[in-house]
Amino acid sequence: VAIINHSVVKVIDLVPGSVKDLPVIDHTMLEADVFWREHVCKHRPVIIKGGATHWPAIRKWGQPGYLEATAPTQEVMYGTTFNCEPPPVLGKSMQIKSVADGLRDMRLASDVSTCSMPAISVPPEWQDDLGQYNFLPDRLAKKPRAYGKMRIFVYKNASTEWHYHPIDETLTTQLAGTKRISFFRLTAKNWIDYQPVLAANLHHLDCGRHFFPKNGSLVKYEGTLEPGDVAYLPPFWWHGIDPMDSSIGATLAYCFRTPWHRFGHWKDPATRALMSRKRKSVYSAPALMARLALSGLARQLRGERWHEEI
Ligand SMILES: [Fe+2]
């Protein structure tokens, strides 16, 4: 008799640290210039409460049957694990199926099953359900350097493993379901205490906590995303995400270009990792060095520091 363990993997609490509330600002209180100056230009994550509540998706996507009834035949990757690192491989826990079939299978799956259709390009059938961000004018929402502009994640119980983006800004926009999100930033001082453990997935072992520093000095900033909420996710910030319910959830990752003065700092461990030969980079080494020099010069001219307190 096969015994199947249906336990749902959660990732946030696998990394020990002291927890503080992620700053939350109501979307009606956030001016575009304040968002740009105080968050994007300082790489400070924030939850913009209700930042997408005016989008048709917020009204429609949580309604039972709506997504399935409008689902495209577009083929995507469909997995039965959480969104792990490295990503699951096609043919093992991943298969290709249409969005329509994937949504049907998610609906039929039990509340303790894990299902994921990660990083779908926005199907034409759903484009009109999305909208604009009032706090991000078009003139600032420039084409991202590496990531696609918009990717949709549809899931059931699928957490997203701790990771960071070495490039581009992201607005994680919750369209259906509720999620918990946690952030931390590593420095040159504690990178070696955390990054190798996370890269080796040792935090998933039962004894995972023992691989981390015992002093609990890491500060994690955490908050909840409900439909219509937007989390600003700067590059270099590690983030882990756990669904808080077992309904079919949907999240849009909207990316835009990082301004030059926030591109990178050669002493920052995340920037140094970008220079590592092991990591596939969108830039050659000389091109990356030139961009880092430009970034440092731009910061100097503006009188800005690289690290800003949250
Ligand atoms: Fe991410």
Residues whose N, C-alpha, C, O or C-beta is under 5 A from the ligand:
A	BS01	LIG	none
